[in-house]
Amino acid sequence: MINKEDLVVMRAISICFKPFLKTEEALIYCNLGRTQFSKRCDESRVYKNNNGYYKREELDKMMEGETDSSARVKIRLKG
């Protein structure tokens, strides 16, 4: 039988290796509350896919502070 504490640790570790995250997992992964998470997603244009999952790569970019608009500015400055 697995302890409740061990189960929580196992879930937390598995979240870090999943390519797609459910909403609750994304909140834990980003360490944000619902309101902050939804606000950041809107600003960074990170949306759920058709199955209701967030792409972890997009969440990583969001947490780094990279948005679509900042990527466009970088391209304009280079070109």
ROTORTOR-720736 format. One record per atom (N, C-alpha, C): z, x, y; atom name; residue in three letters. Coordinates in nm, 4 decimals, padded with zeros to 6 digits. Example, Ala and Ser with C-alpha at 12.3 -4.5 7.8 and 13.67 -1.06 7.14 Angstrom:
% ROTORTOR-720736
VEXVEX        z        x        y atomo residuo
VEXVEX  00.7800  01.3190 -00.5690     N     ALA
VEXVEX  00.7800  01.2300 -00.4500    CA     ALA
VEXVEX  00.7800  01.3200 -00.3300     C     ALA
VEXVEX  00.7080  01.2850 -00.2250     N     SER
VEXVEX  00.7140  01.3670 -00.1060    CA     SER
VEXVEX  00.7870  01.2900  00.0030     C     SER
% end
This chain:
% ROTORTOR-720736
VEXVEX        z        x        y atomo residuo
VEXVEX  00.0000  00.0836 -00.1184     N     MET
VEXVEX  00.0000  00.0000  00.0000    CA     MET
VEXVEX  00.0000  00.0882  00.1250     C     MET
VEXVEX -00.0818  00.0524  00.2226     N     ILE
VEXVEX -00.0947  00.1288  00.3461    CA     ILE
VEXVEX  00.0024  00.0732  00.4507     C     ILE
VEXVEX  00.0744  00.1643  00.5167     N     ASN
VEXVEX  00.1654  00.1232  00.6241    CA     ASN
VEXVEX  00.0866  00.0642  00.7397     C     ASN
VEXVEX  00.1520 -00.0185  00.8203     N     LYS
VEXVEX  00.0878 -00.0757  00.9373    CA     LYS
VEXVEX  00.0514  00.0344  01.0371     C     LYS
VEXVEX  00.1398  00.1331  01.0527     N     GLU
VEXVEX  00.1136  00.2439  01.1443    CA     GLU
VEXVEX -00.0058  00.3267  01.0980     C     GLU
VEXVEX -00.0145  00.3513  00.9679     N     ASP
VEXVEX -00.1268  00.4271  00.9134    CA     ASP
VEXVEX -00.2587  00.3524  00.9336     C     ASP
VEXVEX -00.2531  00.2210  00.9197     N     LEU
VEXVEX -00.3724  00.1391  00.9378    CA     LEU
VEXVEX -00.4216  00.1465  01.0830     C     LEU
VEXVEX -00.3292  00.1445  01.1772     N     VAL
VEXVEX -00.3659  00.1540  01.3183    CA     VAL
VEXVEX -00.4315  00.2884  01.3471     C     VAL
VEXVEX -00.3756  00.3946  01.2927     N     VAL
VEXVEX -00.4326  00.5285  01.3124    CA     VAL
VEXVEX -00.5711  00.5372  01.2495     C     VAL
VEXVEX -00.5868  00.4829  01.1309     N     MET
VEXVEX -00.7168  00.4859  01.0637    CA     MET
VEXVEX -00.8220  00.4091  01.1435     C     MET
VEXVEX -00.7839  00.2948  01.1995     N     ARG
VEXVEX -00.8780  00.2173  01.2815    CA     ARG
VEXVEX -00.9176  00.2935  01.4064     C     ARG
VEXVEX -00.8189  00.3554  01.4709     N     ALA
VEXVEX -00.8461  00.4309  01.5936    CA     ALA
VEXVEX -00.9424  00.5459  01.5672     C     ALA
VEXVEX -00.9239  00.6138  01.4570     N     ILE
VEXVEX -01.0127  00.7245  01.4223    CA     ILE
VEXVEX -01.1518  00.6735  01.3888     C     ILE
VEXVEX -01.1600  00.5635  01.3160     N     SER
VEXVEX -01.2913  00.5106  01.2778    CA     SER
VEXVEX -01.3702  00.4619  01.3980     C     SER
VEXVEX -01.3017  00.4134  01.5024     N     ILE
VEXVEX -01.3705  00.3687  01.6231    CA     ILE
VEXVEX -01.4492  00.4836  01.6851     C     ILE
VEXVEX -01.3937  00.6024  01.6792     N     CYS
VEXVEX -01.4580  00.7188  01.7416    CA     CYS
VEXVEX -01.5884  00.7577  01.6726     C     CYS
VEXVEX -01.6092  00.7148  01.5499     N     PHE
VEXVEX -01.7285  00.7550  01.4750    CA     PHE
VEXVEX -01.8299  00.6428  01.4581     C     PHE
VEXVEX -01.7983  00.5217  01.5047     N     LYS
VEXVEX -01.8904  00.4099  01.4910    CA     LYS
VEXVEX -01.9936  00.4129  01.6030     C     LYS
VEXVEX -02.1219  00.3929  01.5706     N     PRO
VEXVEX -02.2233  00.3943  01.6757    CA     PRO
VEXVEX -02.2240  00.2661  01.7605     C     PRO
VEXVEX -02.1779  00.1559  01.7051     N     PHE
VEXVEX -02.1721  00.0292  01.7769    CA     PHE
VEXVEX -02.0307 -00.0264  01.7673     C     PHE
VEXVEX -01.9812 -00.0806  01.8803     N     LEU
VEXVEX -01.8438 -00.1281  01.8859    CA     LEU
VEXVEX -01.8379 -00.2746  01.9277     C     LEU
VEXVEX -01.7464 -00.3495  01.8648     N     LYS
VEXVEX -01.7189 -00.4858  01.9072    CA     LYS
VEXVEX -01.6462 -00.4799  02.0408     C     LYS
VEXVEX -01.6323 -00.5931  02.1059     N     THR
VEXVEX -01.5697 -00.5972  02.2375    CA     THR
VEXVEX -01.4282 -00.5406  02.2352     C     THR
VEXVEX -01.3474 -00.5833  02.1395     N     GLU
VEXVEX -01.2090 -00.5342  02.1316    CA     GLU
VEXVEX -01.2040 -00.3840  02.1064     C     GLU
VEXVEX -01.2935 -00.3354  02.0223     N     GLU
VEXVEX -01.2991 -00.1918  01.9935    CA     GLU
VEXVEX -01.3437 -00.1139  02.1171     C     GLU
VEXVEX -01.4371 -00.1707  02.1924     N     ALA
VEXVEX -01.4849 -00.1049  02.3141    CA     ALA
VEXVEX -01.3734 -00.0957  02.4182     C     ALA
VEXVEX -01.2905 -00.1981  02.4266     N     LEU
VEXVEX -01.1772 -00.1947  02.5193    CA     LEU
VEXVEX -01.0809 -00.0828  02.4826     C     LEU
VEXVEX -01.0545 -00.0673  02.3545     N     ILE
VEXVEX -00.9659  00.0394  02.3076    CA     ILE
VEXVEX -01.0307  00.1749  02.3302     C     ILE
VEXVEX -01.1580  00.1856  02.2972     N     TYR
VEXVEX -01.2305  00.3121  02.3102    CA     TYR
VEXVEX -01.2328  00.3605  02.4550     C     TYR
VEXVEX -01.2544  00.2677  02.5488     N     CYS
VEXVEX -01.2625  00.3038  02.6905    CA     CYS
VEXVEX -01.1261  00.3081  02.7578     C     CYS
VEXVEX -01.0250  00.2553  02.6917     N     ASN
VEXVEX -00.8890  00.2518  02.7452    CA     ASN
VEXVEX -00.8847  00.1766  02.8788     C     ASN
VEXVEX -00.9506  00.0605  02.8809     N     LEU
VEXVEX -00.9545 -00.0235  02.9996    CA     LEU
VEXVEX -00.9116 -00.1653  02.9648     C     LEU
VEXVEX -00.8637 -00.2384  03.0640     N     GLY
VEXVEX -00.8357 -00.3798  03.0467    CA     GLY
VEXVEX -00.9653 -00.4587  03.0536     C     GLY
VEXVEX -00.9590 -00.5862  03.0192     N     ARG
VEXVEX -01.0805 -00.6681  03.0173    CA     ARG
VEXVEX -01.1510 -00.6736  03.1523     C     ARG
VEXVEX -01.0747 -00.6939  03.2581     N     THR
VEXVEX -01.1347 -00.7070  03.3905    CA     THR
VEXVEX -01.2010 -00.5772  03.4341     C     THR
VEXVEX -01.1306 -00.4654  03.4176     N     GLN
VEXVEX -01.1870 -00.3363  03.4551    CA     GLN
VEXVEX -01.3091 -00.3042  03.3698     C     GLN
VEXVEX -01.3006 -00.3361  03.2408     N     PHE
VEXVEX -01.4114 -00.3084  03.1492    CA     PHE
VEXVEX -01.5360 -00.3870  03.1899     C     PHE
VEXVEX -01.5192 -00.5166  03.2152     N     SER
VEXVEX -01.6356 -00.5980  03.2516    CA     SER
VEXVEX -01.6930 -00.5550  03.3859     C     SER
VEXVEX -01.6075 -00.5150  03.4805     N     LYS
VEXVEX -01.6546 -00.4678  03.6101    CA     LYS
VEXVEX -01.7352 -00.3387  03.5946     C     LYS
VEXVEX -01.6840 -00.2458  03.5163     N     ARG
VEXVEX -01.7554 -00.1189  03.4936    CA     ARG
VEXVEX -01.8873 -00.1420  03.4206     C     ARG
VEXVEX -01.8865 -00.2329  03.3228     N     CYS
VEXVEX -02.0101 -00.2623  03.2493    CA     CYS
VEXVEX -02.1162 -00.3189  03.3422     C     CYS
VEXVEX -02.0759 -00.4091  03.4329     N     ASP
VEXVEX -02.1707 -00.4650  03.5290    CA     ASP
VEXVEX -02.2262 -00.3568  03.6206     C     ASP
VEXVEX -02.1385 -00.2694  03.6700     N     GLU
VEXVEX -02.1821 -00.1631  03.7601    CA     GLU
VEXVEX -02.2768 -00.0657  03.6908     C     GLU
VEXVEX -02.2487 -00.0360  03.5641     N     SER
VEXVEX -02.3290  00.0623  03.4900    CA     SER
VEXVEX -02.4427 -00.0012  03.4120     C     SER
VEXVEX -02.4513 -00.1321  03.4172     N     ARG
VEXVEX -02.5540 -00.2077  03.3437    CA     ARG
VEXVEX -02.5480 -00.1818  03.1939     C     ARG
VEXVEX -02.4272 -00.1904  03.1413     N     VAL
VEXVEX -02.4044 -00.1780  02.9968    CA     VAL
VEXVEX -02.3819 -00.3185  02.9436     C     VAL
VEXVEX -02.4634 -00.3588  02.8488     N     TYR
VEXVEX -02.4562 -00.4941  02.7952    CA     TYR
VEXVEX -02.4464 -00.4913  02.6432     C     TYR
VEXVEX -02.4017 -00.6040  02.5875     N     LYS
VEXVEX -02.3979 -00.6203  02.4419    CA     LYS
VEXVEX -02.5405 -00.6371  02.3906     C     LYS
VEXVEX -02.5611 -00.5964  02.2650     N     ASN
VEXVEX -02.6914 -00.6233  02.2041    CA     ASN
VEXVEX -02.6906 -00.7659  02.1485     C     ASN
VEXVEX -02.7965 -00.8066  02.0821     N     ASN
VEXVEX -02.8076 -00.9440  02.0320    CA     ASN
VEXVEX -02.7009 -00.9783  01.9283     C     ASN
VEXVEX -02.6472 -00.8772  01.8617     N     ASN
VEXVEX -02.5449 -00.9008  01.7600    CA     ASN
VEXVEX -02.4037 -00.9005  01.8172     C     ASN
VEXVEX -02.3885 -00.8752  01.9458     N     GLY
VEXVEX -02.2578 -00.8786  02.0094    CA     GLY
VEXVEX -02.1839 -00.7460  02.0087     C     GLY
VEXVEX -02.2572 -00.6361  01.9961     N     TYR
VEXVEX -02.1956 -00.5031  01.9919    CA     TYR
VEXVEX -02.2390 -00.4205  02.1122     C     TYR
VEXVEX -02.1491 -00.3301  02.1546     N     TYR
VEXVEX -02.1815 -00.2340  02.2598    CA     TYR
VEXVEX -02.2233 -00.1031  02.1938     C     TYR
VEXVEX -02.3201 -00.0366  02.2523     N     LYS
VEXVEX -02.3641  00.0932  02.2016    CA     LYS
VEXVEX -02.2688  00.2003  02.2545     C     LYS
VEXVEX -02.2142  00.2801  02.1659     N     ARG
VEXVEX -02.1136  00.3784  02.2049    CA     ARG
VEXVEX -02.1694  00.4810  02.3024     C     ARG
VEXVEX -02.2947  00.5205  02.2865     N     GLU
VEXVEX -02.3567  00.6170  02.3773    CA     GLU
VEXVEX -02.3591  00.5638  02.5204     C     GLU
VEXVEX -02.3879  00.4350  02.5356     N     GLU
VEXVEX -02.3895  00.3746  02.6682    CA     GLU
VEXVEX -02.2488  00.3689  02.7268     C     GLU
VEXVEX -02.1492  00.3430  02.6416     N     LEU
VEXVEX -02.0108  00.3418  02.6880    CA     LEU
VEXVEX -01.9678  00.4812  02.7325     C     LEU
VEXVEX -02.0133  00.5840  02.6604     N     ASP
VEXVEX -01.9815  00.7214  02.6992    CA     ASP
VEXVEX -02.0391  00.7537  02.8368     C     ASP
VEXVEX -02.1636  00.7143  02.8591     N     LYS
VEXVEX -02.2268  00.7377  02.9889    CA     LYS
VEXVEX -02.1531  00.6619  03.0997     C     LYS
VEXVEX -02.1117  00.5399  03.0687     N     MET
VEXVEX -02.0392  00.4600  03.1658    CA     MET
VEXVEX -01.9080  00.5279  03.2043     C     MET
VEXVEX -01.8373  00.5811  03.1061     N     MET
VEXVEX -01.7082  00.6437  03.1329    CA     MET
VEXVEX -01.7245  00.7781  03.2047     C     MET
VEXVEX -01.8401  00.8414  03.1900     N     GLU
VEXVEX -01.8675  00.9649  03.2633    CA     GLU
VEXVEX -01.9035  00.9365  03.4089     C     GLU
VEXVEX -01.9288  00.8095  03.4397     N     GLY
VEXVEX -01.9616  00.7720  03.5763    CA     GLY
VEXVEX -02.1096  00.7689  03.6041     C     GLY
VEXVEX -02.1906  00.7859  03.5015     N     GLU
VEXVEX -02.3354  00.7836  03.5188    CA     GLU
VEXVEX -02.3836  00.6392  03.5150     C     GLU
VEXVEX -02.4597  00.5996  03.6156     N     THR
VEXVEX -02.5161  00.4659  03.6204    CA     THR
VEXVEX -02.6673  00.4771  03.6274     C     THR
VEXVEX -02.7347  00.3667  03.6143     N     ASP
VEXVEX -02.8802  00.3659  03.6268    CA     ASP
VEXVEX -02.9226  00.4152  03.7644     C     ASP
VEXVEX -02.8531  00.3699  03.8677     N     SER
VEXVEX -02.8907  00.4082  04.0036    CA     SER
VEXVEX -02.8685  00.5574  04.0273     C     SER
VEXVEX -02.7615  00.6145  03.9719     N     SER
VEXVEX -02.7380  00.7577  03.9909    CA     SER
VEXVEX -02.8421  00.8392  03.9158     C     SER
VEXVEX -02.8889  00.7901  03.8017     N     ALA
VEXVEX -02.9932  00.8598  03.7276    CA     ALA
VEXVEX -03.1243  00.8558  03.8070     C     ALA
VEXVEX -03.1530  00.7447  03.8744     N     ARG
VEXVEX -03.2737  00.7346  03.9552    CA     ARG
VEXVEX -03.2687  00.8302  04.0739     C     ARG
VEXVEX -03.1521  00.8424  04.1350     N     VAL
VEXVEX -03.1384  00.9322  04.2496    CA     VAL
VEXVEX -03.1630  01.0755  04.2057     C     VAL
VEXVEX -03.1120  01.1157  04.0896     N     LYS
VEXVEX -03.1326  01.2499  04.0384    CA     LYS
VEXVEX -03.2815  01.2775  04.0180     C     LYS
VEXVEX -03.3537  01.1796  03.9650     N     ILE
VEXVEX -03.4970  01.1957  03.9402    CA     ILE
VEXVEX -03.5707  01.2108  04.0728     C     ILE
VEXVEX -03.5341  01.1286  04.1730     N     ARG
VEXVEX -03.6000  01.1362  04.3034    CA     ARG
VEXVEX -03.5752  01.2704  04.3690     C     ARG
VEXVEX -03.4543  01.3243  04.3555     N     LEU
VEXVEX -03.4235  01.4522  04.4171    CA     LEU
VEXVEX -03.5021  01.5667  04.3522     C     LEU
VEXVEX -03.5231  01.5567  04.2211     N     LYS
VEXVEX -03.5977  01.6618  04.1512    CA     LYS
VEXVEX -03.7465  01.6546  04.1820     C     LYS
VEXVEX -03.7992  01.5312  04.1913     N     GLY
VEXVEX -03.9428  01.5131  04.2067    CA     GLY
VEXVEX -03.9832  01.5164  04.3450     C     GLY
% end
